[in-house]
Amino acid sequence: MISNKVIKKVIDDLKVISKVDLCVANIKGEICATTFKPDNISKNYIIDFFNSMAEMQAIGEYNFFKVTDDISSNYVVITKGTSEDCYMIGKICVSQLKNLIVAYRERLDENSFIQNLLLDNMLLVDIYNRAKKLDIENNVNRVVMIIKTYDDKDSSSLEMIKHIFAENDRDYITAIDEKSIIIIKDIGQDICYKEVEKVANILVDMFNTEIMVKAKVAYGTIVNDLKHISKSYKEAKMSMDVGDIFYNERNIIGYNTLGIGRLIYQLPVNLCKMFMNEIFKENLPDTFDEETITTIHKFFENSLNISETARKLYIHRNTLVYRLEKIEKTTGLDIRIFDDALTFKLALMVVNYMKYVDNK
């Protein structure tokens, strides 16, 4: 159904142009919008007219018009006055509302199709048949992008995204939950993830600068068939989860850039617990104090370089060596050695994954 706000805009514009007062009511006889006080128009008048066979009827100083489309009757338009202008403006208003109803229904049908496509709720034959009816092309290079906001998403977020992609009618925007916006992006002929990264950067910057909301963008792989859209969506969802667990500092996460995080994310939790118990026993990394954790992360960030890490931590080199030796005594792993450092890095990622699973 059309919102009352949109109906009010239509009749206000017609009133300004024609100087004719209008009123629009729904099938229950309730007033949706009006430019005058319809005190003399009762619900019964509207309902009786609606249930009659007439398409137009004059009652006193009012003209009643039915707004119908191919499927059903939707509204009643009422004009105040007995002149020919009142009749003409009433017919124009009916035409405007009919076109809006059709447009809204098509948009809702398209949105429903896109959401079912993403959630893999359709048979293959239905995908192609409905896409043809909605004039949605099949063999187009597309990628699914998810925008996650860290504040409650308001309507301005969705409208801003639709405005950005309004020029390309092969881009589709929808929302499935309260904190995420989904874009099925047409990327043209060249299958290039640099272009996807570029779009993702634009989106993050727009959220940060336009509506002052922190946002993260994740995307799946590029697909060339509507039936694979759900696959790209699942990959984008996984990318968002993996990014939250392992790469929280990154605002943009692509499925093709997940690396070892994707491998750990797909491991059974029991296997992760077994790995942690074998390597660390009771001395799990999440039991370390903040100073030790900071030292380990900074050491990894600086590619196991002791001098550079000590400089970044503003401590003496010997102090850093002492801390690393203390970690070795506690865990049995000397993270100055590559193999032990790799094991420790994996363990830190596994700990984050286990926490994520427990919280979820």
Buried (B, 14 or more C-beta within 10 A) or exposed (E): EBEBEBBBEBBBEBBEEBEBBBBBBBBEBEBBBBBEEBEEBEEEBBBBBBEEEEEBBEEEEBBBBBBBEEEEEBBBBBBBBEEEEBBEBBBBBBEBBBEBBEEBBEEEEBBBBBBBBBEEEBEEEEBBEBBEEEEBEEEBBBBBBBBBBEEEBEEEBBEBBBEBBEEEEBBBBBBBEEBBBBBBBBBEEEBEBEBBBEBBEEBBEBBEEEBEBEBBBBBBBBBEBBBBBBBBBBBBBBBBBBBBBBBEEBBBBBBBBBEEBBEBBEEEEEEBEEBBEEBBEEBBBEEBEEEBBEBBEBBBEBEBEBEBBBEEBEBEEEEBEEBBEEBBEBBEBBBBEEEBBEBBBBBBBBBBBBEBEEEE
